[in-house]
C-alpha cells in the first residue's frame, strides 16, 4: 500500500477502512483533490468575503506549515488556535498537521483566564489568533506561567502569520505519521470543572467523515455545507471543514454570532444543501419565520446536535419548513455524531440509532446491560474515540474501558432500537425515590406555546427532599406572571407522571450554555 492513503472497501456495509502504515491525514483531505482534478473548484465561500479554491487551499496549507516550522515550532509541539471561522482556520489547522505539529483549536468565546489555563495545561509552543481576539489572548499570555515561543495574529499589520506565510515555500512534504499517532486536540467544553485536553489520532477525521457524512447523510461532492456551529469545537469542525473536504464539496463560513436573520440571509444567498444548528437556534428561527418568511428550498436535510431536540420543536419545524430535521448526539471525545436519526427513519424525541461503524449499549451501575426501556449509562465503541485525556490518566482510565467509552449520559433504548436521552448522568433527579429525567420535563414545557426554552434541575424543599425546579425562557418575556406559572404547573401535571412536575418556576432571559449549546445545569443549581 502506498503512503498517506486510506482504502475504502464499499462491498460491505459499513465500509471497511484500511490506512497505509505511513499516514499523514492532510494528504487525503488536502493534497488528494489536486490529483483528482478539483483544483479550480470552490471549497470555501466566506459570507461577504473571499472565495477559496482547492488549489489555493493546498498552497496556503503548505505555506502555513512551512512558516510554523521556520518560526521554530517543532513536530510534536502544540499550536493553540484562537481563530474565527475563516480560511485562516483551515490554513493553520491543516498546515500544522502536514508539518507534524499538533493544532489545538480553542473556543473563541472564552475569556483570558480560560486561555491562560489552556496555554499552561497544553505546554503550547505556539499561539495563533485572529486579531479581534487580541485583548483576551494577550492578557492570558501575560498571566501564563508557561510562555509559548511563537505568538502571532493570523493576519493584519505588523508581524503576522500571514506575513511569514507569504515568504514561505508553497511546497511541503507531509511529516511521517502512523494512523494512530497524535494528530490534533480539542478541549472539552467544560460543562463541569476545567476543560480537558482531548487527544485525537490521524485516522479519526477520516472515520467520522466516512461514517457520518457519507454513510449516514449520503453526502457527495455536490453538497454545500453551512454550519451555524463554529469550527472551534467538534460538531462544527466536521460540519464546516472535514466533511466537505472528505467528499470534495463546499463549505459556507460565517464568523459572526448565529442569529436567525443572518442564517436565513446566508441560506437564501449561498443555497446550501445541508444545514447544521442546535435546538436553541432552530427554535429562534421558527419564531423569526412567523414574522418574515425565508426561502429554505435549497436545503435537503437539517441536522441538530448539542442538546436533545424536543419532540414538539421537531414537529413544528417539519410543519413550518417541510424539511427533515435529524437529531443526533456526538461528543468531543468521539469527535462527531455517533447516534443519529435518518431521513427515512426519524423518531421524535430520540437521538436515533448508532451511526455505521459504532456500537452502543446501556449499562447499570454494575456494568451490566439493561433491558429495553430501562435507563442507564450510555457506552459507545467506535474507531474515532479519543486516545486519552492530556495529563489526566485517572479520567482516561475512568472513561475508556476495553475499547468502550462511558459518555456520561443517561439513556434508554426502545424496542425498535432508538436511543433516548435522559440527560447527563449527574443531572438526573431522584424524586420520591424514583429516577426522573430533566430532559423529559423540559420537552413537556417547550410544548407550551409561550415557552421558547426550559431547563430543569433539582432543588431541596423545606423537608430537604429533591424536587424539580424549572428555569423558563419565554417567547415574550412580558408574559411572565404568576398566572402563567400556574398554567405551566397544570400543563406539566396533565402531561407527565404526577411526581415529575416542577415545584418552582423561574422566568429568565436566557440559559447558561456551553459553546456546543449544552445547558449548564450545574450553574442553575448553584
MARSE-218716 format. One record per residue (C-alpha): x, y, z; chain; residue in one letter; residue number from 0. Coordinates in steps of 0.05 Angstrom, whole numbers. Layout:
% residues N
[zase [X Y Z] "A" "A" NUM] ...
% end
This chain:
% residues 526
[zase [0 0 0] "A" "X" 0] [zase [25 70 -17] "A" "X" 1] [zase [39 122 36] "A" "X" 2] [zase [-14 171 62] "A" "X" 3] [zase [-75 137 33] "A" "X" 4] [zase [-138 104 60] "A" "X" 5] [zase [-171 47 22] "A" "X" 6] [zase [-247 42 27] "A" "X" 7] [zase [-279 -25 13] "A" "X" 8] [zase [-351 -8 -4] "A" "X" 9] [zase [-371 -80 -19] "A" "X" 10] [zase [-391 -87 55] "A" "X" 11] [zase [-430 -41 100] "A" "X" 12] [zase [-405 -5 138] "A" "X" 13] [zase [-347 3 90] "A" "X" 14] [zase [-281 -26 112] "A" "X" 15] [zase [-227 28 123] "A" "X" 16] [zase [-153 9 115] "A" "X" 17] [zase [-98 60 127] "A" "X" 18] [zase [-28 59 99] "A" "X" 19] [zase [26 48 151] "A" "X" 20] [zase [53 118 138] "A" "X" 21] [zase [-8 163 142] "A" "X" 22] [zase [-10 238 148] "A" "X" 23] [zase [-83 256 144] "A" "X" 24] [zase [-70 323 110] "A" "X" 25] [zase [-55 285 45] "A" "X" 26] [zase [-124 254 34] "A" "X" 27] [zase [-160 316 59] "A" "X" 28] [zase [-119 369 23] "A" "X" 29] [zase [-69 343 -29] "A" "X" 30] [zase [-115 289 -58] "A" "X" 31] [zase [-161 340 -90] "A" "X" 32] [zase [-107 367 -136] "A" "X" 33] [zase [-92 297 -162] "A" "X" 34] [zase [-166 286 -174] "A" "X" 35] [zase [-172 350 -216] "A" "X" 36] [zase [-211 391 -165] "A" "X" 37] [zase [-160 448 -161] "A" "X" 38] [zase [-205 502 -190] "A" "X" 39] [zase [-267 482 -152] "A" "X" 40] [zase [-290 527 -95] "A" "X" 41] [zase [-282 495 -27] "A" "X" 42] [zase [-294 555 19] "A" "X" 43] [zase [-344 611 8] "A" "X" 44] [zase [-338 665 62] "A" "X" 45] [zase [-401 705 75] "A" "X" 46] [zase [-386 776 49] "A" "X" 47] [zase [-314 755 38] "A" "X" 48] [zase [-267 714 -4] "A" "X" 49] [zase [-275 650 -44] "A" "X" 50] [zase [-222 596 -37] "A" "X" 51] [zase [-209 541 -87] "A" "X" 52] [zase [-179 473 -71] "A" "X" 53] [zase [-114 495 -106] "A" "X" 54] [zase [-109 559 -64] "A" "X" 55] [zase [-124 519 -2] "A" "X" 56] [zase [-68 469 -15] "A" "X" 57] [zase [-18 525 -28] "A" "X" 58] [zase [-35 563 35] "A" "X" 59] [zase [-35 500 77] "A" "X" 60] [zase [36 487 54] "A" "X" 61] [zase [58 558 67] "A" "X" 62] [zase [27 557 137] "A" "X" 63] [zase [62 491 155] "A" "X" 64] [zase [129 517 130] "A" "X" 65] [zase [120 584 166] "A" "X" 66] [zase [108 549 233] "A" "X" 67] [zase [169 505 224] "A" "X" 68] [zase [213 564 204] "A" "X" 69] [zase [189 603 265] "A" "X" 70] [zase [216 547 309] "A" "X" 71] [zase [154 505 323] "A" "X" 72] [zase [176 432 321] "A" "X" 73] [zase [139 369 300] "A" "X" 74] [zase [100 343 361] "A" "X" 75] [zase [93 413 391] "A" "X" 76] [zase [23 441 405] "A" "X" 77] [zase [-1 503 367] "A" "X" 78] [zase [-62 535 400] "A" "X" 79] [zase [-112 568 353] "A" "X" 80] [zase [-159 623 373] "A" "X" 81] [zase [-182 633 302] "A" "X" 82] [zase [-250 654 275] "A" "X" 83] [zase [-289 616 222] "A" "X" 84] [zase [-247 638 162] "A" "X" 85] [zase [-199 607 111] "A" "X" 86] [zase [-142 621 160] "A" "X" 87] [zase [-171 567 206] "A" "X" 88] [zase [-162 516 150] "A" "X" 89] [zase [-92 540 133] "A" "X" 90] [zase [-65 537 204] "A" "X" 91] [zase [-100 472 223] "A" "X" 92] [zase [-80 432 162] "A" "X" 93] [zase [-12 466 155] "A" "X" 94] [zase [5 445 225] "A" "X" 95] [zase [-17 373 214] "A" "X" 96] [zase [21 367 149] "A" "X" 97] [zase [84 394 184] "A" "X" 98] [zase [75 344 242] "A" "X" 99] [zase [54 399 291] "A" "X" 100] [zase [-8 387 334] "A" "X" 101] [zase [-62 441 324] "A" "X" 102] [zase [-108 455 383] "A" "X" 103] [zase [-169 498 364] "A" "X" 104] [zase [-197 536 423] "A" "X" 105] [zase [-266 565 436] "A" "X" 106] [zase [-263 637 411] "A" "X" 107] [zase [-317 658 462] "A" "X" 108] [zase [-273 645 523] "A" "X" 109] [zase [-241 696 569] "A" "X" 110] [zase [-168 708 587] "A" "X" 111] [zase [-169 663 649] "A" "X" 112] [zase [-193 605 606] "A" "X" 113] [zase [-138 615 555] "A" "X" 114] [zase [-86 621 610] "A" "X" 115] [zase [-106 553 636] "A" "X" 116] [zase [-101 521 567] "A" "X" 117] [zase [-34 554 549] "A" "X" 118] [zase [-4 526 613] "A" "X" 119] [zase [-40 459 611] "A" "X" 120] [zase [-21 445 538] "A" "X" 121] [zase [51 470 545] "A" "X" 122] [zase [39 502 477] "A" "X" 123] [zase [97 523 433] "A" "X" 124] [zase [54 570 391] "A" "X" 125] [zase [-9 612 395] "A" "X" 126] [zase [-42 638 332] "A" "X" 127] [zase [-102 683 339] "A" "X" 128] [zase [-149 726 298] "A" "X" 129] [zase [-135 800 312] "A" "X" 130] [zase [-205 812 341] "A" "X" 131] [zase [-187 765 399] "A" "X" 132] [zase [-122 800 416] "A" "X" 133] [zase [-144 831 482] "A" "X" 134] [zase [-164 765 514] "A" "X" 135] [zase [-106 726 485] "A" "X" 136] [zase [-52 776 503] "A" "X" 137] [zase [-79 784 573] "A" "X" 138] [zase [-79 709 581] "A" "X" 139] [zase [-7 703 557] "A" "X" 140] [zase [17 755 607] "A" "X" 141] [zase [-14 716 663] "A" "X" 142] [zase [10 647 640] "A" "X" 143] [zase [69 615 675] "A" "X" 144] [zase [86 579 610] "A" "X" 145] [zase [109 624 553] "A" "X" 146] [zase [100 598 481] "A" "X" 147] [zase [159 612 435] "A" "X" 148] [zase [113 637 378] "A" "X" 149] [zase [54 684 388] "A" "X" 150] [zase [25 715 325] "A" "X" 151] [zase [-40 743 299] "A" "X" 152] [zase [-64 705 238] "A" "X" 153] [zase [-68 769 195] "A" "X" 154] [zase [-67 844 199] "A" "X" 155] [zase [-10 894 203] "A" "X" 156] [zase [59 882 231] "A" "X" 157] [zase [85 813 249] "A" "X" 158] [zase [32 763 230] "A" "X" 159] [zase [29 691 208] "A" "X" 160] [zase [4 714 140] "A" "X" 161] [zase [68 755 131] "A" "X" 162] [zase [111 695 147] "A" "X" 163] [zase [69 651 101] "A" "X" 164] [zase [79 699 43] "A" "X" 165] [zase [154 687 48] "A" "X" 166] [zase [150 612 58] "A" "X" 167] [zase [152 557 5] "A" "X" 168] [zase [87 533 -27] "A" "X" 169] [zase [115 462 -26] "A" "X" 170] [zase [115 419 37] "A" "X" 171] [zase [128 345 45] "A" "X" 172] [zase [80 312 94] "A" "X" 173] [zase [112 294 161] "A" "X" 174] [zase [115 219 172] "A" "X" 175] [zase [59 193 216] "A" "X" 176] [zase [21 130 233] "A" "X" 177] [zase [-56 125 233] "A" "X" 178] [zase [-58 122 309] "A" "X" 179] [zase [-7 177 322] "A" "X" 180] [zase [-28 242 356] "A" "X" 181] [zase [-58 290 305] "A" "X" 182] [zase [-97 346 338] "A" "X" 183] [zase [-130 363 404] "A" "X" 184] [zase [-196 393 424] "A" "X" 185] [zase [-212 418 494] "A" "X" 186] [zase [-277 392 522] "A" "X" 187] [zase [-330 445 534] "A" "X" 188] [zase [-321 444 609] "A" "X" 189] [zase [-394 434 628] "A" "X" 190] [zase [-366 412 695] "A" "X" 191] [zase [-298 437 721] "A" "X" 192] [zase [-237 454 679] "A" "X" 193] [zase [-238 433 606] "A" "X" 194] [zase [-197 372 588] "A" "X" 195] [zase [-149 364 530] "A" "X" 196] [zase [-178 310 485] "A" "X" 197] [zase [-124 278 441] "A" "X" 198] [zase [-146 252 373] "A" "X" 199] [zase [-108 208 323] "A" "X" 200] [zase [-92 218 250] "A" "X" 201] [zase [-146 169 228] "A" "X" 202] [zase [-204 199 269] "A" "X" 203] [zase [-227 253 220] "A" "X" 204] [zase [-230 201 164] "A" "X" 205] [zase [-273 156 207] "A" "X" 206] [zase [-325 209 225] "A" "X" 207] [zase [-327 238 154] "A" "X" 208] [zase [-339 169 123] "A" "X" 209] [zase [-385 141 176] "A" "X" 210] [zase [-430 202 187] "A" "X" 211] [zase [-423 247 126] "A" "X" 212] [zase [-421 193 73] "A" "X" 213] [zase [-455 132 103] "A" "X" 214] [zase [-508 169 145] "A" "X" 215] [zase [-522 234 107] "A" "X" 216] [zase [-505 207 38] "A" "X" 217] [zase [-462 269 26] "A" "X" 218] [zase [-429 278 -42] "A" "X" 219] [zase [-384 329 -77] "A" "X" 220] [zase [-447 366 -99] "A" "X" 221] [zase [-467 384 -28] "A" "X" 222] [zase [-457 454 0] "A" "X" 223] [zase [-450 453 76] "A" "X" 224] [zase [-469 511 122] "A" "X" 225] [zase [-459 503 196] "A" "X" 226] [zase [-484 553 248] "A" "X" 227] [zase [-440 515 296] "A" "X" 228] [zase [-369 542 294] "A" "X" 229] [zase [-304 507 273] "A" "X" 230] [zase [-272 510 342] "A" "X" 231] [zase [-310 451 370] "A" "X" 232] [zase [-321 381 346] "A" "X" 233] [zase [-391 389 316] "A" "X" 234] [zase [-373 449 274] "A" "X" 235] [zase [-304 422 256] "A" "X" 236] [zase [-337 364 220] "A" "X" 237] [zase [-396 402 191] "A" "X" 238] [zase [-357 461 162] "A" "X" 239] [zase [-289 431 147] "A" "X" 240] [zase [-275 356 148] "A" "X" 241] [zase [-340 333 116] "A" "X" 242] [zase [-337 378 54] "A" "X" 243] [zase [-262 365 47] "A" "X" 244] [zase [-272 290 51] "A" "X" 245] [zase [-324 288 -6] "A" "X" 246] [zase [-296 345 -47] "A" "X" 247] [zase [-354 390 -32] "A" "X" 248] [zase [-362 462 -9] "A" "X" 249] [zase [-369 499 57] "A" "X" 250] [zase [-400 567 72] "A" "X" 251] [zase [-366 603 130] "A" "X" 252] [zase [-396 657 174] "A" "X" 253] [zase [-354 687 230] "A" "X" 254] [zase [-408 724 268] "A" "X" 255] [zase [-457 701 322] "A" "X" 256] [zase [-512 658 290] "A" "X" 257] [zase [-576 700 291] "A" "X" 258] [zase [-639 675 255] "A" "X" 259] [zase [-637 734 207] "A" "X" 260] [zase [-565 720 187] "A" "X" 261] [zase [-578 646 179] "A" "X" 262] [zase [-637 658 133] "A" "X" 263] [zase [-599 710 92] "A" "X" 264] [zase [-540 663 82] "A" "X" 265] [zase [-584 604 64] "A" "X" 266] [zase [-620 646 12] "A" "X" 267] [zase [-555 674 -17] "A" "X" 268] [zase [-510 613 -18] "A" "X" 269] [zase [-562 558 -26] "A" "X" 270] [zase [-532 505 20] "A" "X" 271] [zase [-559 434 15] "A" "X" 272] [zase [-542 413 86] "A" "X" 273] [zase [-553 459 146] "A" "X" 274] [zase [-528 446 217] "A" "X" 275] [zase [-550 481 281] "A" "X" 276] [zase [-570 469 353] "A" "X" 277] [zase [-641 464 382] "A" "X" 278] [zase [-640 535 411] "A" "X" 279] [zase [-625 565 342] "A" "X" 280] [zase [-679 523 308] "A" "X" 281] [zase [-729 549 359] "A" "X" 282] [zase [-707 621 347] "A" "X" 283] [zase [-711 611 272] "A" "X" 284] [zase [-782 586 278] "A" "X" 285] [zase [-801 649 315] "A" "X" 286] [zase [-768 691 261] "A" "X" 287] [zase [-804 653 205] "A" "X" 288] [zase [-871 671 236] "A" "X" 289] [zase [-854 744 222] "A" "X" 290] [zase [-811 741 160] "A" "X" 291] [zase [-812 681 114] "A" "X" 292] [zase [-747 655 83] "A" "X" 293] [zase [-731 612 23] "A" "X" 294] [zase [-700 549 51] "A" "X" 295] [zase [-715 507 -10] "A" "X" 296] [zase [-642 492 -26] "A" "X" 297] [zase [-635 451 38] "A" "X" 298] [zase [-645 376 31] "A" "X" 299] [zase [-632 359 104] "A" "X" 300] [zase [-623 396 170] "A" "X" 301] [zase [-580 369 228] "A" "X" 302] [zase [-588 382 302] "A" "X" 303] [zase [-539 366 358] "A" "X" 304] [zase [-510 397 421] "A" "X" 305] [zase [-572 385 463] "A" "X" 306] [zase [-631 337 458] "A" "X" 307] [zase [-682 362 407] "A" "X" 308] [zase [-751 368 439] "A" "X" 309] [zase [-804 328 400] "A" "X" 310] [zase [-851 387 395] "A" "X" 311] [zase [-795 430 365] "A" "X" 312] [zase [-783 376 313] "A" "X" 313] [zase [-857 373 295] "A" "X" 314] [zase [-863 449 290] "A" "X" 315] [zase [-801 453 246] "A" "X" 316] [zase [-827 399 200] "A" "X" 317] [zase [-895 432 196] "A" "X" 318] [zase [-868 501 180] "A" "X" 319] [zase [-810 484 133] "A" "X" 320] [zase [-827 414 106] "A" "X" 321] [zase [-753 398 116] "A" "X" 322] [zase [-726 335 151] "A" "X" 323] [zase [-690 352 216] "A" "X" 324] [zase [-644 297 242] "A" "X" 325] [zase [-627 297 315] "A" "X" 326] [zase [-563 264 337] "A" "X" 327] [zase [-512 262 393] "A" "X" 328] [zase [-437 270 388] "A" "X" 329] [zase [-382 287 437] "A" "X" 330] [zase [-313 319 434] "A" "X" 331] [zase [-284 253 456] "A" "X" 332] [zase [-317 214 399] "A" "X" 333] [zase [-307 273 352] "A" "X" 334] [zase [-375 275 318] "A" "X" 335] [zase [-445 246 318] "A" "X" 336] [zase [-449 172 335] "A" "X" 337] [zase [-524 164 346] "A" "X" 338] [zase [-569 194 293] "A" "X" 339] [zase [-638 194 262] "A" "X" 340] [zase [-641 182 186] "A" "X" 341] [zase [-682 217 134] "A" "X" 342] [zase [-725 154 125] "A" "X" 343] [zase [-723 134 199] "A" "X" 344] [zase [-740 190 247] "A" "X" 345] [zase [-767 181 318] "A" "X" 346] [zase [-787 246 353] "A" "X" 347] [zase [-751 254 419] "A" "X" 348] [zase [-697 202 401] "A" "X" 349] [zase [-624 214 387] "A" "X" 350] [zase [-631 159 336] "A" "X" 351] [zase [-594 94 324] "A" "X" 352] [zase [-519 80 321] "A" "X" 353] [zase [-483 111 262] "A" "X" 354] [zase [-449 58 218] "A" "X" 355] [zase [-385 34 249] "A" "X" 356] [zase [-406 50 321] "A" "X" 357] [zase [-436 5 375] "A" "X" 358] [zase [-478 29 433] "A" "X" 359] [zase [-500 -4 497] "A" "X" 360] [zase [-534 19 561] "A" "X" 361] [zase [-508 -9 627] "A" "X" 362] [zase [-526 -5 701] "A" "X" 363] [zase [-480 13 759] "A" "X" 364] [zase [-450 -57 757] "A" "X" 365] [zase [-432 -51 683] "A" "X" 366] [zase [-486 -100 660] "A" "X" 367] [zase [-531 -84 601] "A" "X" 368] [zase [-602 -64 619] "A" "X" 369] [zase [-667 -84 586] "A" "X" 370] [zase [-701 -41 533] "A" "X" 371] [zase [-739 16 566] "A" "X" 372] [zase [-693 17 627] "A" "X" 373] [zase [-647 77 637] "A" "X" 374] [zase [-573 70 647] "A" "X" 375] [zase [-505 96 627] "A" "X" 376] [zase [-491 102 552] "A" "X" 377] [zase [-428 69 527] "A" "X" 378] [zase [-400 76 457] "A" "X" 379] [zase [-349 37 417] "A" "X" 380] [zase [-320 60 350] "A" "X" 381] [zase [-258 79 312] "A" "X" 382] [zase [-257 153 328] "A" "X" 383] [zase [-253 151 404] "A" "X" 384] [zase [-201 196 436] "A" "X" 385] [zase [-133 167 451] "A" "X" 386] [zase [-131 198 521] "A" "X" 387] [zase [-143 260 563] "A" "X" 388] [zase [-79 301 565] "A" "X" 389] [zase [-43 294 632] "A" "X" 390] [zase [-105 263 663] "A" "X" 391] [zase [-94 187 668] "A" "X" 392] [zase [-147 180 721] "A" "X" 393] [zase [-202 209 677] "A" "X" 394] [zase [-175 168 618] "A" "X" 395] [zase [-180 104 658] "A" "X" 396] [zase [-249 122 684] "A" "X" 397] [zase [-277 137 614] "A" "X" 398] [zase [-243 85 569] "A" "X" 399] [zase [-253 12 585] "A" "X" 400] [zase [-235 -45 537] "A" "X" 401] [zase [-248 -3 476] "A" "X" 402] [zase [-314 26 502] "A" "X" 403] [zase [-325 97 527] "A" "X" 404] [zase [-372 120 582] "A" "X" 405] [zase [-404 182 553] "A" "X" 406] [zase [-431 208 619] "A" "X" 407] [zase [-501 209 591] "A" "X" 408] [zase [-562 172 616] "A" "X" 409] [zase [-603 138 561] "A" "X" 410] [zase [-654 85 548] "A" "X" 411] [zase [-667 45 484] "A" "X" 412] [zase [-737 28 459] "A" "X" 413] [zase [-758 -38 428] "A" "X" 414] [zase [-745 -11 358] "A" "X" 415] [zase [-672 5 374] "A" "X" 416] [zase [-679 81 381] "A" "X" 417] [zase [-638 113 437] "A" "X" 418] [zase [-670 167 481] "A" "X" 419] [zase [-631 218 522] "A" "X" 420] [zase [-650 227 595] "A" "X" 421] [zase [-595 279 608] "A" "X" 422] [zase [-525 279 636] "A" "X" 423] [zase [-517 225 689] "A" "X" 424] [zase [-502 278 742] "A" "X" 425] [zase [-564 317 721] "A" "X" 426] [zase [-613 261 736] "A" "X" 427] [zase [-661 273 793] "A" "X" 428] [zase [-688 224 844] "A" "X" 429] [zase [-758 248 862] "A" "X" 430] [zase [-798 208 912] "A" "X" 431] [zase [-746 152 906] "A" "X" 432] [zase [-756 147 830] "A" "X" 433] [zase [-705 170 779] "A" "X" 434] [zase [-730 228 737] "A" "X" 435] [zase [-702 257 672] "A" "X" 436] [zase [-696 333 667] "A" "X" 437] [zase [-699 327 591] "A" "X" 438] [zase [-769 297 594] "A" "X" 439] [zase [-795 354 636] "A" "X" 440] [zase [-761 406 593] "A" "X" 441] [zase [-791 375 530] "A" "X" 442] [zase [-860 380 560] "A" "X" 443] [zase [-850 453 579] "A" "X" 444] [zase [-827 470 509] "A" "X" 445] [zase [-892 443 481] "A" "X" 446] [zase [-928 502 513] "A" "X" 447] [zase [-938 557 460] "A" "X" 448] [zase [-910 612 504] "A" "X" 449] [zase [-845 574 521] "A" "X" 450] [zase [-782 580 479] "A" "X" 451] [zase [-733 541 523] "A" "X" 452] [zase [-731 508 591] "A" "X" 453] [zase [-681 476 638] "A" "X" 454] [zase [-697 434 698] "A" "X" 455] [zase [-653 420 759] "A" "X" 456] [zase [-662 390 828] "A" "X" 457] [zase [-676 433 889] "A" "X" 458] [zase [-686 413 961] "A" "X" 459] [zase [-754 431 991] "A" "X" 460] [zase [-767 450 1063] "A" "X" 461] [zase [-761 377 1082] "A" "X" 462] [zase [-693 371 1046] "A" "X" 463] [zase [-724 327 993] "A" "X" 464] [zase [-704 338 920] "A" "X" 465] [zase [-758 364 873] "A" "X" 466] [zase [-755 392 802] "A" "X" 467] [zase [-744 467 792] "A" "X" 468] [zase [-755 498 723] "A" "X" 469] [zase [-720 557 691] "A" "X" 470] [zase [-761 581 632] "A" "X" 471] [zase [-745 627 573] "A" "X" 472] [zase [-809 654 543] "A" "X" 473] [zase [-822 675 471] "A" "X" 474] [zase [-844 741 501] "A" "X" 475] [zase [-813 758 568] "A" "X" 476] [zase [-871 805 584] "A" "X" 477] [zase [-916 744 590] "A" "X" 478] [zase [-881 725 656] "A" "X" 479] [zase [-932 723 712] "A" "X" 480] [zase [-957 682 770] "A" "X" 481] [zase [-1017 663 727] "A" "X" 482] [zase [-970 634 674] "A" "X" 483] [zase [-931 595 727] "A" "X" 484] [zase [-997 564 750] "A" "X" 485] [zase [-1015 548 678] "A" "X" 486] [zase [-948 514 665] "A" "X" 487] [zase [-956 476 730] "A" "X" 488] [zase [-1022 447 707] "A" "X" 489] [zase [-994 435 638] "A" "X" 490] [zase [-939 392 667] "A" "X" 491] [zase [-985 356 716] "A" "X" 492] [zase [-1031 336 659] "A" "X" 493] [zase [-976 314 613] "A" "X" 494] [zase [-926 280 659] "A" "X" 495] [zase [-926 229 715] "A" "X" 496] [zase [-950 267 776] "A" "X" 497] [zase [-884 265 814] "A" "X" 498] [zase [-847 297 755] "A" "X" 499] [zase [-880 366 753] "A" "X" 500] [zase [-836 426 773] "A" "X" 501] [zase [-849 455 842] "A" "X" 502] [zase [-818 522 825] "A" "X" 503] [zase [-817 564 761] "A" "X" 504] [zase [-766 618 745] "A" "X" 505] [zase [-773 662 684] "A" "X" 506] [zase [-705 681 656] "A" "X" 507] [zase [-677 718 596] "A" "X" 508] [zase [-632 661 574] "A" "X" 509] [zase [-600 596 598] "A" "X" 510] [zase [-526 585 612] "A" "X" 511] [zase [-496 541 557] "A" "X" 512] [zase [-430 514 533] "A" "X" 513] [zase [-404 533 465] "A" "X" 514] [zase [-436 470 437] "A" "X" 515] [zase [-505 491 461] "A" "X" 516] [zase [-509 444 521] "A" "X" 517] [zase [-547 473 580] "A" "X" 518] [zase [-501 482 640] "A" "X" 519] [zase [-549 458 693] "A" "X" 520] [zase [-496 460 746] "A" "X" 521] [zase [-496 536 741] "A" "X" 522] [zase [-571 536 752] "A" "X" 523] [zase [-564 491 812] "A" "X" 524] [zase [-514 539 843] "A" "X" 525] 
% end
